[in-house]
Amino acid sequence: MDINQLVAHRIREIRHEKGFTSQAMADDLGITIGSYSAIENGKVNITIDRLHQIAQVLQMPLLAFLPSGAYSYSVNVSHGEHAINATTYNNYRDKEMIDSLNTAMQLMQKVVTKMQE
């Protein structure tokens, strides 16, 4: 599978996860369903501009569509002298990473609540 097909596969996968139809994507991108289908089937070489538009519609970072792309999550919470900073590098599809981020978010919510008391 070439890079174009891998990106096309990720677009389709993320679109399904987000609950978008192909028609809705085509409409949001201002293209025909046939043109959108060609993108998802890897029949056209997708431009960075078009990939950026797709990322915006799906509310995902551009790197989420690239194969084996690792990127970081960065979470910062601060209040006066109190601060929590967390940056983790990993592939966002990794279940362990998602679980860790959920745990970190729950902990940060407790800290924020405590700060508000």
N, C-alpha and C positions, 0 to 999 in steps of 0.2 A: 504494500500500500504506500503510495507517495504522500508527501506532506499535505497536498491539497485534499486528498481523500481522508486523511486523518483529521484535518480541520473540519471537513464536511461532516464527518461522523460525530465529532464533538458538538457541532452546532445542532445536529438532530437530537443528540442525547440530552443536551441542556434544554432545548426547546420542549422536549417531552417532559423533563423534570419540572419545568416551569408551567406546564399546562397550556402552551400556545399551540394553535393549529398552524399548519403551513399557510393557509389562507390568511390568517391574522398576521403572520409574519410578513407575507407579501404585501398586505395592505399597509402595515406600519412602515415598511421600507419603501413604499411607493413603486413597487415593481409587480409584474404579473406573477401568477402562481407558477407558470412554466419557468420563468426566470429563477424564482426562488427554489423550485424543485431541482433545477440544474445545479444550484449552489450546494444544496444538501446531498446531491448525488455525486458531487465531485466532478461534474462535467465541465465546469468552468474554473479558470484560475481566479480565485477570489482576491480582490484587492484589499489592502490594509484599510482603506476608507470604508469599503463595504463591510469588512469584518468589524470595524469600529461601530458602524451603524447597528449591526446585529447585536453586538455586545451591549449597546445602549438600550435597545429594545428589550433585551432579556435581563437587563440590569446586572450584568456580570462584568468582571474585569476582562480586558482584552486577552490577557495571558491565559485565562481559563480555557480558551479555545485551541491553544497550542499544545501539541502532544508532549507529554513528560515535562510540562512547564512547571517549575517550582516557583512559587512566589510567597510573599510574606503576608501574614496578618499582623497588624499592629493595633493594639488597643491601649489607650492612655486615659486614665481617670485621675483627675487632680482636684483638690479642694484645699486651698491654703497651703500649709506645709505638707499635707498628706498627698501622696501620689502613688499610683500603681501604673507600671508600664509593662507591657507584655508584647514581645515580638516573636513570632514563631515562623520558621521557614519549612514549608512542606507542600506537597500536592494537596489541593483542597478536597480532592475526592477521597482521600485517605480517611477511613472511618475513625481510626484512632485519633487523628488530628481533629476531626469534627467533635468527637467526644471531649477531647481536652479543651477545645475552645468553649464548648458549652459549659463545662465545669468552671473554667476561668471566668466566664461571664456571670455565672451564678455567684461566685465568690465576690466579684467586683460589685454586684448589685447589693450584696450584704454589707460591703464596706461603705458604699454610697449611702445606704440607709442609715448605717451607724453614724456617718459624718453629719447627717441631717438632724440627728437627735440633739 
